[in-house]
Amino acid sequence: MSMPRLVLFVPLLIVVGLGAFLYQRLDDDPYARDSALLSRDFPTFTLSTLEDPDARVSESLLKGQVSLVNVWGEWCPTCKHEMPQLLDLADRGVRMIGVDYKDTRDKGRTFLEEFGDPFEINIFDPEGTLGFDLGVYGAPETFLVDAQGVIRYHHTGYIRPEDVREIILPTLERITAPAAGGSDGGSNGSNGSSGSDGEEKTT
């Protein structure tokens, strides 16, 4: 093949190569990445609550009791689909802490009035600073935090009804058992993992 004709194929090769690169990037789903905070302390923060602009809360909120921390926003369509599952968990006695992420107070309050409020407290994170420290890519995302304030499980995407039965409740039971028994050891559950190990789930 002569050099002039070969040169004509260069733009085509560039386009094909760029297309392959972009396809790979699309396939590299950020929701599939592991949380860097598993088995680490919940990030430090000082923020107001959604309910009261003058009320300040910090990471000490997550000490002393196992908690489910759910990152949500009024702008998030799947957060609406997830709410029945969160209300069910609250009815079962699970301590629920919300993080209203990159939202406004009015929109966040309206969302809870319309879809229900399972949360004991809602941390108001309008700038996304806490979400950034948690490594959040969007909403909803959920973290299970033990009584020492250590993140033990990270769920990316909305919690489906089957996730409540098959993942959330068994994981809560595992991370609660050591505290109830006064021991750091623990036993495994259906996934066969230690109660001290962090876990990741993507939906």
Phi, psi and omega in degrees: 000133183288157182301315179302319181290327178295321180299328180296334181277347183300311178301322179297317179296323179295315180297316179297316180296318179295320178298318179296321179296313181295323178297318179296321179294322177294324180287338180278078186290121180297336180291345181272356182281143179289147174287133179283353186260001179301133181067020175242163178298145174301139184301148176288144178198158169221111183220163176277170176265157178297323185286328187220109181299338182269350180272125181252137177230159181222185181297344177298341175302333185265010180259142173096348182204139176295135184224149169257121179253119184246124177267122185217171176199151179299332183281354188264110182299318183288342176297328177294319180291333183279336189303320178302324179292321179292321177297323177296316179296320178297320178296333178278359177096008178286131178285121186247127175240125180262151171236105179280107197258123177050053185231178168251157181299315183299315181292320179297315180295318179298320178302312182292325177296324183278320189251354179104156183232099180273000193266138173292317178217144173247116176281129182265117186236067187293330180269352180077021182292316178292319177302320178297315181294334177277352182076025183287135176261342182182204178218151359276153168221148186227140178233135171259126187240130182281179186291345176269002180082023182257133179287123182249343182205143179229123180245116179262131185097174185282152180275118179274162179305320180291333177293324178301311183288316192267339186234301190296307182296315177298322180292319176300320179297320181293316185280344177275327185302314180300320180295321181291328183266358179071024182226147178274348181282170176183173194243170205268315191075193189294335181271353178071022181256155181290149178295343180268356183269144174279155182225155182229138177220134178238134176238000000 
